[in-house]
Amino acid sequence: MNKKDLEHFGKKLNTEKNMLETELKSLGHTDSKIAGGWEASPSKMDVDNADENELADKIEDFEENSAILEQLETQLSAVNSALERIEKGTYGVCEICNKPIENDRLEANSSANTCLEHMAK
């Protein structure tokens, strides 16, 4: 992969990283117990005055946020790994067959670590 392509994908990955971190911050906060981990933040509410339905809604919102947060965390981890591969000089190389990953695949998913042939493995 040439220098221009690496710069292009590096910019895409950094933009995606910033977006993911912004989304993560809107749903939760970093988990001090897990390096790079995030934890959903519960909605603020007056428990003393809350009725049963409101409480159930808040719990449901928290569970949904937790699921979304987990997905975003996985995406952020993949982006960070791709940025590390750029630094190491291994970006754009399939981790299974060591052949170049197709540019179309990297355009669609800049954090891809396998070629099209091995993407399901």
TIFIBA-765069 format. One record per residue (C-alpha): residue number from 1; x, y, z. Coordinates in steps of 0.2 Angstrom, whole numbers. Example, Ala and Ser with C-alpha at 12.3 -4.5 7.8 and 13.67 -1.06 7.14 Angstrom:
SITE  1  62  -22  39
SITE  2  68  -5  36
***
This chain:
SITE  1  0  0  0
SITE  2  7  17  -5
SITE  3  9  32  7
SITE  4  -5  41  -1
SITE  5  -17  27  3
SITE  6  -11  25  20
SITE  7  -14  43  24
SITE  8  -31  42  16
SITE  9  -36  27  27
SITE  10  -28  35  42
SITE  11  -38  50  41
SITE  12  -54  40  38
SITE  13  -50  29  54
SITE  14  -46  44  65
SITE  15  -62  52  59
SITE  16  -72  36  64
SITE  17  -63  35  80
SITE  18  -68  53  85
SITE  19  -86  49  80
SITE  20  -86  33  90
SITE  21  -79  41  105
SITE  22  -92  55  104
SITE  23  -106  43  103
SITE  24  -98  32  118
SITE  25  -97  48  129
SITE  26  -116  52  125
SITE  27  -121  35  131
SITE  28  -109  31  146
SITE  29  -92  34  153
SITE  30  -75  25  154
SITE  31  -74  10  165
SITE  32  -59  12  176
SITE  33  -59  -7  180
SITE  34  -56  -11  161
SITE  35  -43  -3  151
SITE  36  -52  5  136
SITE  37  -69  -1  142
SITE  38  -85  9  144
SITE  39  -100  8  155
SITE  40  -117  14  151
SITE  41  -123  29  162
SITE  42  -140  27  170
SITE  43  -153  40  167
SITE  44  -156  52  181
SITE  45  -173  51  189
SITE  46  -181  55  206
SITE  47  -184  37  212
SITE  48  -195  42  227
SITE  49  -207  50  215
SITE  50  -205  38  200
SITE  51  -220  27  196
SITE  52  -218  8  191
SITE  53  -219  12  172
SITE  54  -206  26  173
SITE  55  -194  15  182
SITE  56  -197  1  169
SITE  57  -194  13  155
SITE  58  -177  19  163
SITE  59  -171  1  165
SITE  60  -176  -3  147
SITE  61  -166  13  141
SITE  62  -151  8  151
SITE  63  -151  -10  144
SITE  64  -153  -3  126
SITE  65  -139  9  129
SITE  66  -128  -5  136
SITE  67  -131  -15  121
SITE  68  -127  0  109
SITE  69  -112  4  120
SITE  70  -105  -13  118
SITE  71  -106  -13  99
SITE  72  -98  5  98
SITE  73  -84  -2  110
SITE  74  -81  -16  98
SITE  75  -80  -4  83
SITE  76  -68  7  92
SITE  77  -57  -7  97
SITE  78  -56  -12  78
SITE  79  -52  5  73
SITE  80  -38  7  86
SITE  81  -31  -10  80
SITE  82  -31  -4  62
SITE  83  -22  12  67
SITE  84  -9  1  76
SITE  85  -7  -9  60
SITE  86  -4  8  51
SITE  87  10  12  63
SITE  88  17  -6  62
SITE  89  17  -6  43
SITE  90  5  -21  42
SITE  91  -11  -11  37
SITE  92  -20  -17  22
SITE  93  -13  -35  23
SITE  94  -25  -50  27
SITE  95  -21  -57  43
SITE  96  -25  -75  37
SITE  97  -17  -76  20
SITE  98  -5  -61  20
SITE  99  -11  -54  4
SITE  100  -16  -36  1
SITE  101  -34  -32  7
SITE  102  -44  -25  -8
SITE  103  -46  -6  -8
SITE  104  -65  -7  -11
SITE  105  -66  -18  5
SITE  106  -55  -5  15
SITE  107  -66  9  8
SITE  108  -81  1  15
SITE  109  -73  -5  31
SITE  110  -57  4  35
SITE  111  -54  -7  50
SITE  112  -55  -23  40
SITE  113  -41  -35  44
SITE  114  -45  -48  31
SITE  115  -47  -49  13
SITE  116  -64  -53  5
SITE  117  -60  -71  3
SITE  118  -57  -73  22
SITE  119  -69  -60  29
SITE  120  -82  -73  36
SITE  121  -68  -82  45
***
